[in-house]
Amino acid sequence: MSGMQRTLACSLFLLASSLAAQEALAADNVPADESDKQRIERLEATVADLTRRLDQQEVKSAARDRLPPATSETASRNHGPRDHNLEIYGFAQLDAIQDFKRVNPNWDATLRPSRIPTTKGEFGSNGQTVFSIRQSRLGAKAYGTLAGKPYEAKFEFDTFGVGPDEGQTTFRIRHAYAKWGPILAGQTNTLFMDGDLFPNVIDYWGPAGMVFVRTPQIRFTFADNKRWMAAIAFEHPSDDIDPGAIRLVDPELATNLRPNEELPDFTAQVQYRGSWGHVTLAGIARKIGFDTAGVPDNKPSGSKFGWGLNAGAVVKVSLATFRVSTVYGHGIATYLNDGGMDLAPKSALVPVPPIFPPLPNPPLNKILSPKAVPLLGVSAYVDLQWSKTLSSSLGYSFTKVDNTNFQDGSAFHKGEYASGNLLWSPIDRLLTGVELLWGRRTDNDGSSGSDLRAQFSFKVSFSSKDIWGD
């Protein structure tokens, strides 16, 4: 029975009940001298009144039938917009590594060319087995619409200790940011990098010659659509100062030299997109400062201007995805994935042959000056999707520093990195495979060392979407 039929039946029942009730009431209150004509007129008036009420009821019922059925979506609209989502995600991963040579033991769970020894036996004999779960990751992401603009908040960490925690399996924050509309604030990938350039490798650190770092920042995005992305950011500065051969001339001064980070780094990026992939151009401008701790006026002190350009492309051709990038600049080593320094001393030319009478020794600050160290980084990889479940990644990358004439002979000069793998993903949440990696470090004086290793990884991912959906 339809809604209209139910309403009509109920109305007829009410009409009949009302007529009977009014007739019974009227029978009690009928005047003794009422004529048949008066009684008929009174009943006709009652019927007309009830008919009018029935017509009004039918109009309201028809209006209700024209409304769409109530759903959770319409109910949500009636109580204001509700577009808020939460995802908890991550993965557990085991890396089983057989290192055929030796690297710095604090970094044996990954391959960084800068951590390869150039002196034989520096870290012990060759051949090490490493089992690590440091890549395992956990994160939470909230997203939706707030005041008519999209928002996102993310907190994510892994257990790969770096800095003072290097070599440890410990808590390490990767992302901690909030984004609303065009504004982002917090820690995430620097705007000087394009995260899509990172290839499908299972080694944790990855290619040496690409920009890859996460920084606390404030970012504003001017455009982000199918064709273009353009943004600028102010980022937390972090300077790597190399005292060089000052250690030999004035060890106390070398020990007391400190970075002086007075201004934020300024970064910008423009990206053009298409169905074939995208190209990216990013730039950075920064002030690289230093001073001396524990002395009056903190001198010697000073600063240099640092800058850099990073160009990259991700291009899809059939089963292959090419990921290539080139970065060059002065004083940008902090932003490279591995190797180099931002600022180092250089010396002015001084007479070498004996002079008589001998000249007085000039003060150190007259013959030495700071230099933002030039650096070049190149990365070229191809990801190959052989089938729905089998894939590979193959490539080479390097970082090369143009060292100053007052850096130590042991200073980092060049780092090379190459790898190839075969990965199998039988289901969406499972990945396993093997990877062969090679790396080499070359110092400022030409000394070099290399490393060769094989890695097997097993990873199982998870997401709350698998439990409660999007």
Number of C-alpha atoms within 10 A of each C-alpha: 6 8 12 14 10 11 17 16 12 13 19 14 12 14 17 14 12 15 16 12 12 14 15 12 11 14 10 9 9 12 10 6 7 9 9 9 8 11 13 11 11 12 15 11 11 15 16 11 11 17 15 10 13 18 12 10 14 15 10 10 16 13 9 13 12 8 8 8 8 8 9 8 11 13 11 12 11 9 9 9 15 12 11 13 13 17 18 16 17 19 17 16 19 17 24 18 23 19 22 15 19 24 30 17 15 14 18 21 27 25 26 28 27 26 25 26 23 19 11 12 12 12 14 13 11 13 13 16 14 14 15 18 19 23 23 19 21 20 19 18 17 15 18 16 16 15 9 9 10 15 19 19 19 21 19 19 19 22 19 24 18 15 6 7 13 13 17 14 16 15 15 16 19 21 21 19 19 19 18 17 15 15 15 20 19 20 21 21 18 24 27 28 28 24 14 12 22 20 22 19 23 26 23 14 16 23 35 29 28 30 29 23 18 19 20 18 23 17 22 17 16 13 14 13 9 10 12 15 16 18 19 20 23 21 24 17 20 18 22 19 21 24 23 21 18 20 15 11 11 11 12 11 18 17 13 14 20 20 21 19 18 13 14 16 20 21 24 22 23 19 20 16 16 11 9 11 15 17 17 22 21 22 21 22 19 23 21 29 24 24 19 20 17 11 11 8 10 14 15 15 17 14 19 18 13 22 21 22 19 23 21 24 22 21 18 17 10 9 12 16 19 20 21 23 25 20 25 20 20 24 29 30 28 18 23 22 19 27 27 29 25 24 29 24 22 21 17 10 9 8 7 6 6 8 8 6 6 7 9 6 8 9 8 13 12 10 14 16 15 22 21 26 24 23 26 23 28 23 26 23 25 22 21 20 16 13 10 10 13 15 19 21 22 20 20 20 23 25 30 21 22 15 24 20 16 18 21 19 16 16 21 27 24 28 30 26 24 21 23 21 22 18 23 17 16 12 10 10 12 14 19 18 19 20 21 18 19 18 25 23 26 23 21 19 13 14 15 20 21 20 22 19 21 19 22 19 20 18 19 16 16 16 17 14 12 10 8 9 9 9
